Amino acid sequence: MSALTKLAILFPCCFILVAFVKLLYDYLWRPLRLQHMMSSQGIKGPPYTFIHGNNKEAAQMTMEALSKPMALRHDIFPRVQPHVYSCVNRYGRNYLAWDGNRPELVITEAELVNEVLKHSVTTFPKRKPTFFLTGLFGNGLVTALGEKWVKQRKLANYAFHGESLKNMTPAVIASVETMLERWKGYVGKEIEVYHEFRLLTSEVISRTAFGSSYLEGEKIFDIKLWKSADMLESEELSKGIQDCVMKIVKKREDKV
């Protein structure tokens, strides 16, 4: 056998061997090592499964939870997030989970969540916004990063202060009363709750943000929140949103 033939056979074998070793490292050695390290620091979690992680278990628990009827109560956590609910009860408020071979540190303690999201901007950065998202929301709180986000967050604190939220109570009550008044026409009929609460949410936002009823802000919400991604690409649509907002703002300025 010539040297060239041996090389032709050896090269694919080496390539397959390297790929196999990398597969074992990425999908077995590294996850198990990381799981052991986190466990030694007191962070437990469901055991890692080769390639799948915890995805199969989570999907199965979700399907089982959704297949059963739910009693009329506010405790919906076990139904919408059964896997998280089970892990919190089994491993504690903070635990390590696996999305395939990608580790996920799940945090449910409010104080720790606040610490990560509010004081660790560089440690836990946002995903870079897409072109269309930036065009739609500008460079505000939703899309801003780093120090710019910190500055805007401080400016926005006033709007979410306790006293400011209390001042919004009349608008929220008025929106709920509008919904209940509309429900009087559905006596003896079925109500699409999802649609009704979508309207309620839009009504509250419209009243508190623009001082107007949902009827005036309806076009904005229909365009901005409920159209397809393809439509959001349209410059004409973006201009329509801006025109609607400016009309409401101008009307409020004139009233003041």
C-alpha positions as CSV (number, residue, x, y, z in Angstrom):
1,M,0.0,0.0,0.0
2,S,1.5,3.3,-1.0
3,A,2.1,6.2,1.4
4,L,-0.5,8.3,-0.4
5,T,-3.2,5.6,0.0
6,K,-2.3,5.3,3.7
7,L,-2.6,9.1,4.1
8,A,-6.0,9.1,2.3
9,I,-7.3,6.5,4.8
10,L,-5.7,8.0,7.9
11,F,-6.9,11.6,7.3
12,P,-10.7,10.8,7.4
13,C,-10.1,8.5,10.4
14,C,-8.3,11.3,12.3
15,F,-11.1,13.8,11.3
16,I,-13.8,11.4,12.6
17,L,-11.8,10.8,15.8
18,V,-11.4,14.5,16.5
19,A,-15.1,15.1,15.8
20,F,-16.0,12.3,18.2
21,V,-13.8,13.6,21.0
22,K,-15.2,17.1,20.5
23,L,-18.7,15.7,20.7
24,L,-18.0,13.9,23.9
25,Y,-16.3,17.0,25.4
26,D,-19.2,19.4,24.4
27,Y,-22.1,17.1,25.2
28,L,-20.8,15.0,28.1
29,W,-17.5,16.0,29.8
30,R,-18.2,19.7,30.0
31,P,-21.8,19.5,31.2
32,L,-21.0,16.9,33.8
33,R,-18.0,18.8,35.0
34,L,-20.0,22.1,35.3
35,Q,-22.8,20.3,37.0
36,H,-20.3,18.9,39.6
37,M,-18.8,22.4,40.1
38,M,-22.2,24.0,40.7
39,S,-23.3,21.2,43.0
40,S,-20.2,21.7,45.1
41,Q,-21.3,25.4,45.5
42,G,-24.7,24.4,46.7
43,I,-26.5,24.8,43.3
44,K,-28.4,21.6,42.6
45,G,-30.6,20.7,39.7
46,P,-32.1,18.0,37.5
47,P,-29.4,15.6,36.2
48,Y,-28.0,16.3,32.8
49,T,-29.1,13.9,30.0
50,F,-26.7,13.4,27.0
51,I,-27.6,15.7,24.1
52,H,-31.2,16.4,25.3
53,G,-30.4,18.0,28.7
54,N,-33.7,18.5,30.5
55,N,-35.7,19.3,27.3
56,K,-37.5,16.0,27.0
57,E,-38.6,15.9,30.6
58,A,-39.8,19.5,30.5
59,A,-41.8,19.0,27.3
60,Q,-43.4,15.8,28.7
61,M,-44.4,17.5,32.0
62,T,-45.9,20.5,30.0
63,M,-48.0,18.2,27.8
64,E,-49.2,16.3,30.9
65,A,-50.1,19.5,32.7
66,L,-52.0,21.0,29.7
67,S,-53.9,17.7,29.1
68,K,-55.6,17.9,32.5
69,P,-58.5,20.3,33.3
70,M,-57.6,23.2,35.6
71,A,-59.7,24.4,38.5
72,L,-60.7,28.0,38.6
73,R,-57.9,29.5,40.7
74,H,-55.1,32.0,40.6
75,D,-52.3,29.4,41.2
76,I,-51.4,28.7,37.5
77,F,-47.7,28.2,38.0
78,P,-47.8,24.4,38.1
79,R,-49.8,24.4,34.9
80,V,-47.9,26.9,32.7
81,Q,-44.4,26.0,34.0
82,P,-44.7,22.6,35.6
83,H,-41.0,21.7,35.1
84,V,-39.8,24.9,36.8
85,Y,-42.4,24.4,39.6
86,S,-41.2,20.8,40.2
87,C,-37.5,21.8,40.2
88,V,-38.1,24.7,42.6
89,N,-39.8,22.4,45.1
90,R,-37.1,19.7,44.6
91,Y,-33.9,21.7,44.4
92,G,-34.7,25.1,45.9
93,R,-35.4,28.6,44.6
94,N,-32.2,28.7,42.5
95,Y,-31.1,25.7,40.5
96,L,-29.2,24.6,37.4
97,A,-31.1,23.3,34.4
98,W,-30.0,22.2,30.9
99,D,-31.3,23.4,27.5
100,G,-29.6,20.7,25.5
101,N,-26.0,21.0,26.5
102,R,-26.4,24.7,27.4
103,P,-26.5,25.3,31.2
104,E,-29.2,27.7,32.5
105,L,-29.0,29.1,36.0
106,V,-32.7,29.5,37.0
107,I,-33.2,32.2,39.6
108,T,-36.6,32.7,41.3
109,E,-35.5,34.8,44.4
110,A,-36.8,38.3,43.8
111,E,-33.8,40.0,45.5
112,L,-31.3,38.1,43.4
113,V,-33.3,38.7,40.2
114,N,-33.2,42.5,41.1
115,E,-29.5,42.3,41.7
116,V,-28.8,40.6,38.3
117,L,-31.1,42.8,36.2
118,K,-30.6,46.1,37.8
119,H,-27.0,46.2,39.1
120,S,-25.3,43.8,36.8
121,V,-25.8,45.5,33.4
122,T,-22.4,44.3,32.0
123,T,-22.7,40.9,33.5
124,F,-26.1,40.2,32.1
125,P,-26.4,42.2,28.9
126,K,-29.5,42.3,26.7
127,R,-29.5,40.5,23.4
128,K,-28.6,42.9,20.6
129,P,-31.8,44.4,19.2
130,T,-32.7,43.7,15.6
131,F,-32.9,46.4,12.9
132,F,-36.7,46.3,12.9
133,L,-37.0,46.4,16.7
134,T,-34.7,49.5,16.8
135,G,-36.7,51.2,14.1
136,L,-39.9,50.5,16.0
137,F,-38.9,51.4,19.5
138,G,-36.0,53.7,18.9
139,N,-33.1,53.7,21.4
140,G,-35.3,53.6,24.5
141,L,-35.4,51.3,27.5
142,V,-36.4,48.3,25.4
143,T,-33.4,48.5,23.2
144,A,-30.8,50.6,25.0
145,L,-27.7,49.0,26.5
146,G,-25.0,49.8,29.0
147,E,-24.8,53.3,30.6
148,K,-27.5,54.7,28.3
149,W,-29.9,52.1,29.7
150,V,-28.9,52.9,33.3
151,K,-29.6,56.7,32.7
152,Q,-33.0,56.0,31.0
153,R,-33.9,53.6,33.8
154,K,-33.3,56.3,36.4
155,L,-35.4,58.8,34.4
156,A,-38.2,56.2,34.1
157,N,-38.2,55.5,37.9
158,Y,-40.6,58.3,38.5
159,A,-43.3,56.9,36.3
160,F,-43.2,53.6,38.2
161,H,-42.9,55.1,41.7
162,G,-45.6,54.0,44.1
163,E,-47.3,57.4,44.2
164,S,-47.3,57.6,40.4
165,L,-48.9,54.2,40.2
166,K,-51.5,55.2,42.7
167,N,-52.4,58.1,40.4
168,M,-53.1,55.6,37.6
169,T,-55.7,53.8,39.7
170,P,-58.7,55.8,38.4
171,A,-57.7,55.1,34.8
172,V,-57.4,51.4,35.6
173,I,-60.8,51.4,37.3
174,A,-62.3,53.2,34.3
175,S,-60.9,50.7,31.9
176,V,-62.3,47.7,34.0
177,E,-65.7,49.4,34.2
178,T,-65.7,49.8,30.4
179,M,-64.9,46.1,30.0
180,L,-67.6,45.1,32.5
181,E,-70.2,47.3,30.8
182,R,-69.3,45.7,27.5
183,W,-69.8,42.2,29.1
184,K,-73.4,43.0,29.9
185,G,-74.1,42.4,26.2
186,Y,-72.7,38.9,26.5
187,V,-75.1,37.5,29.1
188,G,-75.8,33.9,28.4
189,K,-73.0,33.8,25.7
190,E,-69.4,32.7,25.7
191,I,-66.7,35.3,26.0
192,E,-63.2,35.0,24.4
193,V,-61.2,35.9,27.6
194,Y,-57.9,36.3,25.7
195,H,-59.4,38.9,23.4
196,E,-61.1,40.8,26.3
197,F,-58.0,41.0,28.4
198,R,-56.0,42.1,25.4
199,L,-58.4,45.0,25.0
200,L,-58.3,45.7,28.7
201,T,-54.5,45.8,28.7
202,S,-54.5,48.1,25.7
203,E,-57.2,50.3,27.3
204,V,-55.1,50.7,30.5
205,I,-51.9,51.6,28.6
206,S,-53.8,54.0,26.4
207,R,-55.4,55.8,29.3
208,T,-52.3,56.0,31.5
209,A,-49.8,56.8,28.8
210,F,-51.9,59.1,26.5
211,G,-54.8,60.1,28.7
212,S,-57.2,58.8,26.0
213,S,-59.6,55.8,25.6
214,Y,-58.6,52.7,23.8
215,L,-60.8,53.8,20.9
216,E,-58.3,56.5,20.1
217,G,-55.2,54.3,20.7
218,E,-56.7,51.3,19.0
219,K,-55.0,51.8,15.7
220,I,-51.6,52.1,17.4
221,F,-52.0,48.9,19.4
222,D,-53.4,47.0,16.4
223,I,-50.4,48.1,14.2
224,K,-47.7,47.8,16.9
225,L,-48.6,44.8,18.9
226,W,-50.6,42.5,16.8
227,K,-49.3,42.5,13.2
228,S,-47.0,40.0,11.7
229,A,-43.2,40.4,11.5
230,D,-43.4,41.0,7.8
231,M,-45.7,44.0,8.2
232,L,-43.4,45.5,10.8
233,E,-40.7,45.8,8.1
234,S,-42.8,48.3,6.3
235,E,-41.6,51.9,6.6
236,E,-45.2,53.0,5.9
237,L,-46.4,51.1,8.9
238,S,-43.8,52.7,11.2
239,K,-44.8,56.1,9.9
240,G,-48.4,55.3,10.6
241,I,-47.6,54.4,14.2
242,Q,-45.7,57.7,14.7
243,D,-48.5,59.8,13.2
244,C,-51.1,58.1,15.4
245,V,-49.0,58.7,18.5
246,M,-48.3,62.4,17.7
247,K,-52.0,63.1,17.1
248,I,-52.9,61.8,20.6
249,V,-49.9,63.7,22.1
250,K,-50.9,66.9,20.3
251,K,-54.5,66.5,21.5
252,R,-53.4,66.1,25.1
253,E,-51.1,69.2,24.8
254,D,-54.0,71.3,23.6
255,K,-56.2,70.1,26.4
256,V,-53.5,70.9,29.0
